[in-house]
């Protein structure tokens, strides 16, 4: 691809774009996270599954933005999606935010292949003056040429609108004949996110959901009270309850005999 030998998609469910070689590299160690192992994000799972299954079936489907609090399962959900649907023809290409300028070339190389491709950008956001979002816009909605039917963009971000929002932007908004007219900066921020037809929000876990995630990681522990107490202390020390915290707690305390 892009001057390199043909890429073997029949045996490669996922690849990453490497800017210095200007080509794709197969993912050698795919994260084994499974769809059914995720907890606390049932609503988001159902919506993503429906959209992805429609995409795989050749039915109308949307580009997807997964946005919200850190560590709440956005990236894990994408990884689990790869494991769940790769046998049905789904292929995923991860592209770093700084490499989005290469999107048109990447898409040109895959648009005629007999697979359904997700372009995945993790932790995507743009600062003022960055131009990578222009290439993203053309892939999301096309320009003179329609975007290919076998490509969708799935992105995660901590920012709902993908771009920084400043108080000065709101101050530049105007009221004309009783109608609010947002400043151009706000229009630009919202216009990019609006191109993602499906937007899934993620929030920090309640204590109940956090402990459910911990329980799923420690299925054989008998002393649940001691486990929960230690898990709450761990989350308090980090200042956040989410799936990532539960995973980190597991890595630190797996096999601890004090839980029985």
C-alpha positions as CSV (number, residue, x, y, z in Angstrom):
1,X,0.0,0.0,0.0
2,X,1.3,3.5,-0.9
3,X,4.4,2.1,-2.6
4,X,4.7,-1.0,-0.5
5,X,3.8,-4.6,-1.2
6,X,0.0,-5.4,-1.3
7,X,-1.5,-5.7,2.2
8,X,-3.1,-9.1,3.0
9,X,-6.4,-8.2,4.5
10,X,-7.7,-11.7,4.4
11,X,-5.6,-12.6,7.4
12,X,-5.3,-9.1,9.0
13,X,-8.3,-7.8,11.0
14,X,-6.5,-4.6,12.1
15,X,-3.7,-2.3,11.0
16,X,-2.1,0.9,12.0
17,X,-0.9,3.7,9.8
18,X,2.8,4.5,10.2
19,X,3.7,7.9,9.0
20,X,7.5,7.4,8.6
21,X,7.0,4.4,6.3
22,X,4.0,6.0,4.7
23,X,2.1,2.8,4.9
24,X,0.2,0.3,7.0
25,X,1.5,-2.2,9.5
26,X,-0.5,-5.2,10.6
27,X,-1.5,-5.3,14.3
28,X,0.5,-8.2,15.6
29,X,-0.9,-8.4,19.2
30,X,-4.6,-7.5,19.0
31,X,-6.0,-6.6,22.4
32,X,-8.1,-9.7,23.4
33,X,-10.8,-7.7,25.3
34,X,-14.2,-9.4,24.6
35,X,-17.6,-7.7,24.1
36,X,-19.3,-9.5,26.9
37,X,-16.5,-8.6,29.4
38,X,-17.4,-4.9,29.3
39,X,-19.6,-3.6,32.1
40,X,-21.4,-0.3,32.8
41,X,-21.8,0.7,29.2
42,X,-24.7,-1.4,28.0
43,X,-26.5,1.5,26.2
44,X,-23.4,2.5,24.3
45,X,-22.7,-1.2,23.3
46,X,-26.2,-1.7,21.9
47,X,-26.0,1.5,19.8
48,X,-22.6,0.7,18.5
49,X,-23.5,-2.9,17.7
50,X,-26.6,-1.8,15.8
51,X,-24.7,0.7,13.7
52,X,-21.8,-1.6,13.0
53,X,-24.1,-4.5,12.0
54,X,-26.0,-2.2,9.6
55,X,-22.7,-1.1,8.2
56,X,-21.6,-4.7,7.7
57,X,-24.9,-5.6,6.0
58,X,-24.6,-2.7,3.5
59,X,-27.4,-0.8,5.1
60,X,-27.4,2.9,5.9
61,X,-25.0,3.6,8.9
62,X,-23.3,6.5,10.6
63,X,-19.8,7.6,11.5
64,X,-19.5,7.4,15.2
65,X,-18.0,9.7,17.9
66,X,-17.5,8.2,21.4
67,X,-16.9,11.1,23.7
68,X,-16.8,11.7,27.4
69,X,-14.8,11.1,30.6
70,X,-11.4,9.4,30.5
71,X,-11.1,5.7,31.3
72,X,-14.8,4.9,30.8
73,X,-14.5,2.3,28.1
74,X,-14.5,4.2,24.8
75,X,-11.3,2.6,23.4
76,X,-12.1,-0.8,25.0
77,X,-15.4,-0.8,23.2
78,X,-13.8,-0.3,19.8
79,X,-11.2,-3.1,20.5
80,X,-14.0,-5.5,21.6
81,X,-15.9,-4.6,18.4
82,X,-12.9,-5.7,16.3
83,X,-12.8,-9.1,18.1
84,X,-16.6,-9.5,17.7
85,X,-17.0,-8.6,14.1
86,X,-13.7,-9.4,12.3
87,X,-15.1,-12.8,11.2
88,X,-17.9,-11.0,9.4
89,X,-15.6,-9.0,7.2
90,X,-14.9,-6.0,9.5
91,X,-11.4,-4.5,9.2
92,X,-10.0,-1.6,11.3
93,X,-7.3,0.9,10.5
94,X,-6.1,3.0,13.4
95,X,-4.8,6.4,12.3
96,X,-3.2,8.9,14.7
97,X,-4.7,12.3,14.9
98,X,-1.6,13.9,13.5
99,X,-1.8,11.6,10.5
100,X,-5.3,12.4,9.5
101,X,-3.9,14.4,6.5
102,X,-3.2,11.0,5.0
103,X,-6.8,9.9,5.2
104,X,-7.7,10.6,1.5
105,X,-4.8,8.4,0.3
106,X,-5.6,5.6,2.8
107,X,-9.2,5.6,1.7
108,X,-8.3,5.6,-2.0
109,X,-6.4,2.3,-1.4
110,X,-9.3,0.5,0.3
111,X,-12.4,1.8,-1.3
112,X,-12.6,-1.0,-3.8
113,X,-11.7,-3.9,-1.5
114,X,-14.3,-6.5,-0.5
115,X,-14.2,-5.6,3.2
116,X,-15.9,-3.1,5.4
117,X,-13.4,-0.7,7.0
118,X,-13.5,1.3,10.1
119,X,-11.0,4.2,10.3
120,X,-10.3,4.5,14.0
121,X,-8.9,7.6,15.6
122,X,-8.3,7.4,19.4
123,X,-8.3,10.4,21.6
124,X,-9.1,12.8,18.7
125,X,-9.2,16.5,19.2
126,X,-7.9,19.6,17.4
127,X,-6.3,22.8,18.5
128,X,-6.8,26.1,16.9
129,X,-5.1,26.4,13.6
130,X,-4.7,22.6,13.0
131,X,-5.6,21.5,9.5
132,X,-6.0,17.7,9.9
133,X,-9.7,18.1,10.4
134,X,-10.2,19.2,6.8
135,X,-9.1,15.8,5.5
136,X,-11.4,14.2,8.1
137,X,-14.3,16.3,6.9
138,X,-13.8,15.1,3.3
139,X,-13.9,11.5,4.3
140,X,-16.9,12.0,6.6
141,X,-19.1,13.7,4.0
142,X,-17.1,13.8,0.8
143,X,-16.3,16.7,-1.5
144,X,-16.8,16.5,-5.2
145,X,-16.5,12.7,-4.8
146,X,-18.9,10.8,-2.5
147,X,-17.3,9.0,0.5
148,X,-16.9,5.3,-0.1
149,X,-19.7,3.0,1.1
150,X,-17.3,0.5,2.7
151,X,-15.6,3.1,5.0
152,X,-16.8,4.6,8.2
153,X,-14.9,6.7,10.8
154,X,-15.1,5.8,14.5
155,X,-13.4,8.2,16.9
156,X,-13.0,8.7,20.6
157,X,-12.5,12.0,22.3
158,X,-12.7,13.7,25.7
159,X,-14.2,16.7,23.9
160,X,-17.7,16.7,22.7
161,X,-17.1,19.1,19.9
162,X,-13.5,17.9,19.2
163,X,-12.1,21.4,19.3
164,X,-11.3,23.8,22.2
165,X,-14.1,26.0,23.4
166,X,-13.3,29.5,24.7
167,X,-15.4,32.0,26.6
168,X,-14.4,34.6,24.0
169,X,-16.2,32.5,21.3
170,X,-19.5,32.9,23.2
171,X,-18.9,36.6,23.7
172,X,-18.6,37.1,19.9
173,X,-22.1,35.6,19.3
174,X,-24.8,38.0,18.3
175,X,-28.5,38.4,18.8
176,X,-30.4,39.6,15.7
177,X,-34.2,40.1,15.8
178,X,-34.3,37.9,18.9
179,X,-32.4,35.0,17.3
180,X,-29.0,33.9,18.6
181,X,-26.3,33.7,15.9
182,X,-23.3,31.8,17.1
183,X,-19.8,33.2,16.4
184,X,-17.9,31.6,13.5
185,X,-15.6,29.8,15.9
186,X,-18.5,28.0,17.5
187,X,-20.0,27.1,14.1
188,X,-16.7,25.6,13.2
189,X,-16.5,23.6,16.4
190,X,-20.0,22.2,16.1
191,X,-19.9,21.6,12.4
192,X,-17.1,19.0,12.7
193,X,-18.8,17.0,15.5
194,X,-22.1,17.2,13.6
195,X,-20.6,15.1,10.8
196,X,-20.7,12.1,13.2
197,X,-24.2,10.9,12.9
198,X,-24.0,8.7,16.0
199,X,-22.6,10.3,19.1
200,X,-22.3,8.2,22.2
201,X,-21.6,9.8,25.6
202,X,-19.6,8.2,28.4
203,X,-19.6,9.3,32.1
204,X,-17.7,8.4,35.2
205,X,-19.1,5.3,36.9
206,X,-21.3,5.4,40.0
207,X,-19.9,3.4,42.9
208,X,-22.4,0.6,42.1
209,X,-21.3,0.3,38.5
210,X,-17.7,0.5,39.5
211,X,-18.1,-2.4,41.9
212,X,-19.9,-4.4,39.3
213,X,-16.8,-3.9,37.1
214,X,-14.5,-5.0,39.9
215,X,-16.7,-8.1,40.6
216,X,-16.5,-9.1,37.0
217,X,-12.7,-9.1,37.2
218,X,-12.7,-11.1,40.5
219,X,-15.3,-13.8,39.9
220,X,-13.8,-16.3,42.4
221,X,-13.3,-14.0,45.3
222,X,-15.4,-15.1,48.3
223,X,-15.0,-12.1,50.7
224,X,-16.8,-9.5,48.6
225,X,-17.0,-7.0,51.5
226,X,-13.2,-6.9,51.8
227,X,-12.8,-6.7,48.1
228,X,-15.3,-3.9,47.7
229,X,-13.7,-1.9,50.6
230,X,-10.2,-2.2,49.1
231,X,-11.6,-1.3,45.6
232,X,-13.3,1.8,47.0
233,X,-10.1,2.9,48.7
234,X,-8.2,2.4,45.5
235,X,-10.6,4.5,43.5
236,X,-10.6,7.2,46.1
237,X,-6.8,7.4,46.0
238,X,-7.0,7.9,42.3
239,X,-9.9,10.4,42.4
240,X,-12.0,8.6,39.8
241,X,-14.3,5.6,39.3
242,X,-14.2,4.1,35.9
243,X,-13.4,0.9,34.0
244,X,-9.7,1.8,33.8
245,X,-9.5,2.2,37.5
246,X,-11.1,-1.2,37.9
247,X,-8.6,-2.8,35.6
248,X,-5.7,-1.1,37.4
249,X,-7.1,-2.4,40.7
250,X,-7.2,-5.9,39.3
251,X,-3.6,-5.7,38.1
252,X,-2.5,-4.6,41.6
253,X,-4.6,-7.1,43.7
254,X,-5.2,-10.1,41.5
255,X,-4.3,-13.2,43.5
256,X,-4.4,-11.4,46.8
257,X,-5.1,-14.0,49.5
258,X,-6.7,-11.6,51.9
259,X,-9.9,-11.6,49.8
260,X,-10.4,-15.4,50.2
